[in-house]
Amino acid sequence: MSHDETTRGGARRGINPDGRRPSGLTGSSTRGSGTTRRADDARPRAMKKGAWFDLGAIAVMCGAIIVGFGPVWGTLGYLVPAVGGAVLGVFVAWLCAWRRWPAVTVAALAVVGYLLFGAPLALPRDAILGIVPSLTTLQDLLLGAIQGWKAFVTTVPPLYSFPDLAIVPYLMMLLVALVATTIALRVRHAAWAMLPIMAGFAGVILLGTLETALPIVQGLVIAVAGLLWGGVRAMGARVGTHSISTEQSREATRRLVWYRVRTGAIILGVAAVAAGFAGPALLPDSPRTVLREEITPPFDLHEFSTPLASFRHYAKDEKETEILRITGLPENARVRLATLDEYDGVVYDAAGEGGATGVYTRVGQRIVTAAQGTRATVQVTSLAYRDVWVPEVGDLTGVTWTGSRAADQGAGTYYNSETETAVTLAGVQPGDTYELDTLLTTYPSEEELADATVSEVELPKTDKRSLPANVSGKVAQYTGETTDPAEKLFLIRDALEAGGILSSGLEGQPPSRPGHAAERIDDLLEKDDMIGDEEQFAVAFALLARQTGIPARVVMGFAEDEESDRSAGEDWTVRGEDVKAWIEVPFEEYGWVPIDVDPDEDTKIQPEPQTQELPKPPVLQEPEPPEEPEQNKAGSVEYEEQDEADNEGFDWGMLLTIVLAVAIPLALILLPIVLILAHKARRRARRRTAEELADRFSGGWHEVVDAVTDMGTSVPRSATRREGAGLIATKHEAPGTLMLAHRADATVFSGRQPTQAEVDSFWEEVDTVLGGLRSSVNTRQRIAAALSLRSVRARMAGGRGMTGVWQDLVKRGSKENR
C-alpha cells in the first residue's frame, strides 16, 4: 500500500475528519506567533510578481531571435509580423496559465489567434480594410503554415519583395513565445523554457542567409539572459519549498535574490564582453550552414522546351520581325535567353541541378549577388517575343515587372545566378515590360585567354551512345598532340571556322537542315564542307571541347551586328536576324567567358545553275525533319486546344492541399482530446477490472478523487479516505462521498474477499456520486474537467513520474494502490 493512499486510525494533525482545516492554519496572518502562511501559494504563477520577471526574460530572448531575420528580409518590414507573433504567443500563454486552462485549450486558442491576427500582422494586403481577415487571407494563412517554409528557403533574398512570406517569421515567433512562456509559467523547472528559445535561435539561422545579422550579440544576449533568469528561478524554487516564513526571513530572501541577481549580471556581463572580443579570434572563420544553400528548390526546368529549338525560326521565319526593344545597353551588347549545359543526343537543355549548373530560385526586385561589374539599369519591352525565358543581360541584381501582368510575372520569376538565366512561369508576351538592375563586365581578349587557365568544373555528363559518332575522331584531328586546354579550345574553333559555311537555309544560301540532334551534328562534322547555322556550330563546338575535358556550355540569345552604329544607352530594336548562339568556357582569372565560332558566310559552294533541260524524274529525298516545335515538349507556353482540353479537368492536387491544410491543424487540436479521453477511459476500465476484487473498491474511490481533482478541488495525497470525503462533501455538497469512503475502508481493510455483486453495487454508488458531482457544475466546467490533466499531474507528483503515467497507458491489470 502506498503511503499517500493509506487510511489512518484517527484525524491527521491539521485536518478535521470532515475535511476542514482548523481556523489557526488558514491563509490569514497570525500576528501573535509572528508567522504567516503565504497567501499567494495557491495562486497561479501568472498572477504573481515573479511572472513579470519571466515575461521580461522571454521577451528579451525572443527579441534576440527576431534580429536574425534582418539579412534575409532586407528591410525592417519583418519586425511587424515577427514581434506581433511573439507578443501574441506570450499573451495566449499568459492568459491560459492564469485561467489554468488545459493544453488542448492553449492549442485551440493559439490557432484562433494565428488566424485572427494573421491578417493585420502578416497579410494585410488581402484583408478587409487591412485588419479583418478575408477568405483569401484565411486560405493563405492555412496554406502558408505548411508551404511557406519551403518557399522561404527556396526564394533568393531579400524577401521583402514577397510579402506573403511574412507568415514564416509570424508563425515561428508565435510558436517559440507560446511554448517558452507556457513552460516558464506552468512548469516547476522553468529552465526547460530555454529549449524552445534555442530551437528558435537555431531556426532563424537555418532560415537565414550566409550574411549574418549580429550573431555574437544574439548569442550572448540569449546566454546571459537565460542563465540569469534560470538561476533566479532555480533559487526561487528552493526558497519556495518553505511554506511558513517570518517577515525577517522574507526580507533576507529578497536581499539575497537581488544580491545574486546583481552579482550574476556583473559576472555574466564581463564574461559576455570577453567572449565577444575573444570569440572571433579563437573560433575558425567558417561559413554558417543555412537551408537555402543546401536545399535545391523544387523547380523542374525540363517542363519548358529549350529555346535553342527556335533558333532557325528566328533566323529564317522572323528575320525582319521586331522582337524586343531594349534601352540602356552598352555598345555591341549581348542579350541572353538561356544557358544550356546538358546534352542528351536530342536537344541541348538547361539542367539547373546544382554545382556548376546552378539552381533556379525565386527572386524579386532585389537579388543579392557576389558578382562584380558596372551597375546598369536596362528597360525591356516585348514586341513579338513569346516564351518563358526572360531576355536579360549581365549578372542580375533585381527584376521589376512593370506591365499589366506584373503581379503574376513577379510571383513566378526564378533566376539562376550561376548561369545568368531567368525564367517566369507566367511567360513573357508581346506588350510586357520590365526593368533589369544588372552588373555588366568586360571580357578578356583572345590573347589574354591564351595565357589563362581553364577552370575544372563539373557539368552534366552525356551518355557516349548519345554523342555524334565523329566527335572523337574530329577532336584528334583538330588538336593533334597539343596538351594545353586553352590551345586545344582555339584549335577546335579555328578548324570549325576554316571548314564551315554559315547557312540558315535562306534564299541564296546552300541548303541547311535545322536542328542540333546527334544525327544532325554528325552529318555536319563528317563532310569536308560543313554547312550549318550558329545553332549547330555552337553545339558542335561545345561537344568537341567537352570531349577534350574542357567544360563548355551553349548560350542562346541576341547580339548586335558588328557594323551597328548604335551608341551606348540608345534604344536597340532586336530583330529575328540578331539571334545568336555561342559557347562559354570557365577561366580561373575571368569566370565564364563567351567564345564565338563564326564560319565564313560567303558561299563556298556555288548554287546549281538553272538550265532549260528537261528535269530528270524527281528522286524522293528524305524529307527535312521539321523544326522542333515547342509544343512537342511539356510546358510550352503556346496554348493549343488540346492542352486547354487537358487542363479543363478538376484540380485534385489543389483540393488535396486544401484538405491537408484544414485537416492537419484540426488533427493537432483533436489528437490531444482523443488521447486524454482514451487515457481516462482506460484508467477507469482498469480500476473496475482489477485482478483482486478488493482493489476494485479502492479503484472506485480513486475515480471519485480524480474527478474532483479535475474539477479544481485538490485532495491532499496524505489525507485518508474519510478526510478526503469530508473535504469533497464540504466543497461540492455531496454527502454521499462520506458513505462511499466508509464502505471502501470497510471492504479494503476487512481482511475478507468481497463478492462480485458487492463490487457492482459499490461501482453503482460511485457512478451515482460522480453524476451528482458533475451535475453541480455548468456545461463548460464539465467539458474542462473531462479534458483536464490535473489528476494525471497529481499522480505524477506522488512520486511515480512519467514512468507511472506510461505504465497507466500501456500496462494491463496493474493493481491500484489501496
DOPANU-69584 format. One record per residue (C-alpha): z negated, x negated, y; residue in one letter. Coordinates in steps of 0.05 Angstrom, whole numbers, plus 5000, padded with zeros to 4 digits. Each point is the difference from the previous one (the first is absolute). Example, Ala and Ser with C-alpha at 12.3 -4.5 7.8 and 13.67 -1.06 7.14 Angstrom:
! residues 2
484447544910A 501349735069S 
This chain:
! residues 818
500050005000M 501849745069S 494749875051H 503150455052D 500650624955E 493150024966T 494850545012T 493049775018R 493750384985G 498050145071G 502650035071A 502749325024R 496649715061R 503550245063G 503550604969I 496750674985N 501850394936P 504150495041D 504549435025G 497049975071R 497349375031R 493049975031P 499950085075S 497549305009G 506649694977L 505050385041T 505149695046G 495550085060S 496149425027S 492749894981T 496949675060R 493149954970G 502349534945S 504749625046G 505950084952T 506150455001T 505450174950R 506949885027R 502650675022A 507349804994D 499849774928D 503150654977A 505350005055R 507049744984P 501449315025R 505650285044A 494650325044M 495649385005K 500249485055K 502549484951G 506550394990A 502449785069W 499349284979F 504050154936D 505550365039L 500349445051G 500849474946A 505450404965I 503750115066A 499949255017V 502749804932M 505450555001C 502149765069G 500949304972A 504550294945I 504150415050I 501949385040V 504049764940G 505350535011F 502149695066G 505449504977P 503450484952V 500250585051W 502249595060G 496650425054T 493150315012L 502650674974G 496549894933Y 493250075033L 500450765007V 501250164926P 495649434973A 494050115046V 500850764993G 500049954924G 493849565001A 496250475047V 502050604957L 497749664937G 493249815030V 498950705026F 501750354934V 495449524962A 494350095050W 500750764999L 500050044925C 494149524995A 496150415050W 501350654963R 499349654932R 506550304975W 502649764933P 505749514990A 505150554987V 498550305068T 500749325033V 506949924968A 502350705019A 497649935071L 503549325006A 506650304976V 499450575050V 498349515056G 505949564981Y 504950575005L 496850325062L 499449375043F 506149654972G 504450365050A 496949755065P 498049324973L 506049794956A 505850485006L 499950345069P 507650025004R 500850594952D 493450345018A 499650645041I 498449775071L 498649324969G 493350244972I 500650584951V 503149794933P 506550354983S 502850114931L 504349385009T 493949605020T 496150234939L 505949834955Q 500649315031D 492549874993L 500050194927L 506249604983L 497949425044G 493449944963A 504149824938I 506549705025Q 497649705066G 497049384968W 506749804969K 503850125065A 494749605038F 501049364960V 507650074993T 501450095074T 501349395044V 494649925054P 498650195054P 498850714976L 499150355066Y 507250234995S 497950434941F 494450465025P 499750364933D 496949374969L 493750115043A 497650414940I 498249354964V 494949715049P 497350705013Y 498850164926L 497749304982M 494649975054M 497850714985L 498849824927L 496549345016V 495450315051A 498650614957L 498049624938V 496149455037A 496050495042T 498650454941T 497249424960I 496049745059A 496750685014L 499050254929R 499049414953V 493549624994R 503449324997H 504250085062A 503149314992A 505150314952W 503350285063A 502949305009M 504750134942L 504550505036P 499649565063I 502549394961M 505350434966A 502450235069G 500249295026F 504149774940A 504550615008G 501749875073V 501849284981I 504550234942L 503450525044L 501049525057G 504749425014T 499849254994L 498350015074E 492450075007T 495950385051A 493249675006L 498449844927P 494149545013I 496950475051V 501150594954Q 496849664941G 494049735040L 498650685032V 500050354933I 495849454968A 494949965055V 499450755011A 499850134925G 494749484984L 495650195059L 500550744985W 499049914925G 493949575012G 496850515046V 501450564951R 497149604942A 493749855040M 499550735020G 500650224928A 494249544980R 495550245057V 501950724985G 496949974931T 493150085032H 499150745014S 493349925037I 499549545060S 495749915061T 502349985071E 498449265003Q 504149864938S 505950385027R 499849615066E 499649364961A 506050224958T 504150145062R 498449325029R 501849674934L 506650374997V 502249815070W 497749284989Y 504249954937R 505950345035V 499849515057R 499049404955T 505450224952G 504950145057A 498849315030I 500849644933I 506250404980L 503049915070G 499149254998V 502949984929A 505950445023A 501749545058V 499649394955A 504450334948A 504950225054G 501149275021F 499349664932A 503750524958G 507149875025P 499049254993A 497150024930L 504150564968L 507249864978P 505450275047D 503450454949S 503650655016P 496350654986R 502350484946T 502850665025V 503350554959L 506250055044R 501849284981E 499050134925E 502950704990I 507450114999T 501550665036P 502750564955P 506949985032F 506149994953D 505749695038L 504850124943H 500250735019E 505049805053F 507049744989S 501549295021T 503549985068P 504649464973L 503750554962A 502450275067S 502849345026F 507350164986R 499050705029H 498049705067Y 505349454998A 505850454981K 498650745012D 495549935061E 503349395031K 500850305069E 494150494997T 494349885048E 493949934955I 494249785046L 498549865072R 494949445010I 496949755064T 495949375011G 503249524950L 501649275016P 507049734994E 503349954931N 494550424970A 499350254928R 497250674980V 497050054931R 500550624956L 496749734937A 498249364964T 502050024926L 496849534949D 500950334932E 506550004961Y 500850394935D 507449894987G 502050655034V 497149985070V 496049535044Y 493750385020D 493449915036A 494249874953A 493850045043G 495549804943E 495549505035G 500349255008G 506349755033A 503050714995T 494350275043G 497250714999V 501750615040Y 494150285038T 499550585049R 500349775072V 499550315069G 500849815073Q 496749334990R 500849514942I 495549394992V 504049384981T 498949254997A 507449865017A 501949605061Q 505750135049G 502250275066T 497750705014R 505350525013A 500750755005T 506250314969V 502350735007Q 504450294945V 504050655001T 503550254937S 507150235015L 502750104931A 495049624957Y 496950404943R 495349684950D 492749854985V 500649265016W 497949885072V 504649535040P 495449475030E 499849295024V 495149424995G 492750054978D 497550695021L 493450085037T 500850755009G 504650604990V 499850595048T 504450614983W 502150385062T 504950534974G 499050734983S 497849814929R 495249465022A 493950294966A 503250044931D 503349325006Q 493749665025G 495750294944A 504749724947G 501949325028T 498949414953Y 501149265016Y 500549374958N 498049425044S 502149494947E 507250254998T 500250305070E 502550664973T 497950695025A 500850694967V 498550705025T 499350554949L 502650515050A 506449605007G 503949815062V 505050515024Q 505150025056P 496450125066G 493449674978D 497049485047T 494549494992Y 497249375031E 498549344966L 494849505022D 502249364967T 499749244998L 506749635004L 501049304974T 505449475006T 502549734934Y 501349264986P 506949694997S 503449784936E 498649275016E 492650155005E 500150394935L 503449424964A 493649595009D 495250574986A 496650184934T 501550654963V 493650394986S 498150204930E 498950764998V 500250494943E 505350555003L 501450534947P 503849694942K 506750274976T 501350084925D 505249494978K 504050564968R 500750335068S 502849385035L 507549885010P 502649564944A 503249495047N 493649855039V 497649414959S 506849664996G 501350095075K 493349705018V 501549374959A 507049975031Q 497650085072Y 493749565000T 501949444951G 494549484994E 496550195065T 492450084994T 497850175070D 499150765006P 502350045072A 506249604985E 501550444940K 499450615043L 505249775051F 504749754945L 500150694970I 501150315068R 505849535016D 503350134932A 499850755010L 502849945071E 505549534977A 502450424942G 498450695029G 504350505037I 496350535041L 502850694987S 497150705005S 506450324973G 502450195070L 507350075019E 503449325001G 494549684957Q 500549824926P 497450524951P 492549954991S 495750434955R 493250245027P 493249924967G 495749414979H 498550134927A 500149414952A 507150174977E 502650005072R 496549335018I 502649704935D 507150215017D 499149695070L 497649334973L 505049914943E 506150005045K 502649415040D 501050455061D 493450385006M 501550655037I 494150425024G 495950235059D 493449735027E 496250454953E 502949654938Q 499849305029F 492750075021A 498050254930V 504049454966A 496849485047F 493050254985A 501150014924L 503049305000L 494349735042A 494750324956R 503449704939Q 498449315028T 492750205011G 500750155075I 496650665019P 505050425038A 500450735020R 505550435030V 499550345067V 504450565026M 500450215072G 504449965062F 502049395041A 503849895064E 506849684999D 499749275021E 505050155055E 495750555031S 498949935075D 493750435001R 494349675038S 492750024979A 496550675011G 506450415009E 501550594956D 503549854934W 503950564968T 500349844926V 506350214962R 501450024927G 504249365004E 493649635022D 496950084930V 498049334970K 496749714939A 496849314994W 494849634959I 493149735019E 496849374971V 492749785013P 498849315031F 493049725007E 500849825073E 503750635022Y 498650584953G 505750454977W 506549775033V 506550405000P 506149644972I 507050305004D 506049924955V 506250135041D 506649914962P 506449965040D 502550695021E 507249745004D 504150264943T 501349434952K 503750484954I 506150315032Q 500850744986P 505950174956E 506350155042P 502950684997Q 507050054967T 505350534991Q 500049894925E 498350594957L 492849954983P 498149854929K 496450534960P 492949995024P 495049644957V 493550364993L 494849545028Q 492750064992E 497850455058P 495749695052E 492850174988P 497750485053P 495349755052E 493050094977E 497850645035P 492850035023E 498850654964Q 501149654933N 493049715007K 493750405008A 497250085070G 506650035039S 499150305069V 506350424992E 498450714983Y 504850264948E 499850714976E 497749794931Q 494149615030D 498150615041E 500250444938A 495749504962D 494949995056N 499350755004E 495150014942G 492650105010F 496249375020D 495049974943W 497749315023G 497550275066M 496750584966L 496449524953L 497849585059T 497150605037I 496550254937V 496949324989L 498049955073A 496250654993V 497649924929A 497049315007I 495350175058P 498350664966L 498449634935A 495649505037L 496050595027I 499650404936L 498749414952L 492849875024P 498650754997I 502450044928V 496249384980L 493550255030I 500550694969L 502049704932A 494149525002H 495050555015K 503050464947A 499649454948R 492949825021R 497850734991R 503550054932A 496849364975R 493150235021R 500750674965R 502749694936T 495249404994A 498549784929E 492650175004E 498450725018L 494149775043A 504749585042D 503950645016R 493850275035F 499249385043S 507550015013G 499550715026G 494649795049W 504349415023H 505650505014E 495550385048V 497649365034V 507149755009D 502250685029A 494650005054V 501449265014T 507350165013D 497650555047M 496249495041G 493050064972T 497449324975S 495250054942V 496049354994P 501749654934R 492749834990S 498050745005A 498250394938T 503950624980R 494550455027R 499849625067E 507650035004G 499850744983A 495050125056G 504449645050L 506250394978I 496350665001A 497549885071T 506649745027K 504650524968H 495350584988E 501449974925A 493450124963P 503750014934G 500249245000T 492549964989L 500550404935M 506149584979L 496149355011A 494050254961H 504450214942R 503749344999A 493449605000D 497150444945A 506049904955T 501449265013V 492749784990F 498050504946S 501849534944G 503950534963R 507550094994Q 502550635037P 505050474970T 507150125024Q 498150705022A 494649715046E 505149515028V 505050575015D 494550415033S 497849415043F 507149865024W 500850745017E 493949925046E 503249365028V 506450375017D 496050565032T 496249515044V 506349635018L 503350665019G 494250175045G 500149325033L 507550035014R 499650725027S 494849775051S 505249605038V 506750185031N 506949874970T 501249365038R 493449704977Q 501550214928R 506749635003I 496849405032A 494749984946A 505150064945A 503849395027L 493849615021S 498449334967L 492749995021R 497550134930S 504449444973V 497449525053R 492950224986A 500649804928R 503349355020M 494049865044A 495550114939G 502149334973G 505850174956R 505249805053G 507550054988M 499049844927T 496250644991G 505350405036V 505449694957W 496050184938Q 499550725026D 507550025006L 502149704933V 494350064949K 498850604958R 493450274976G 495449525038S 492950255006K 497350255066E 493549715024N 494350454984R 
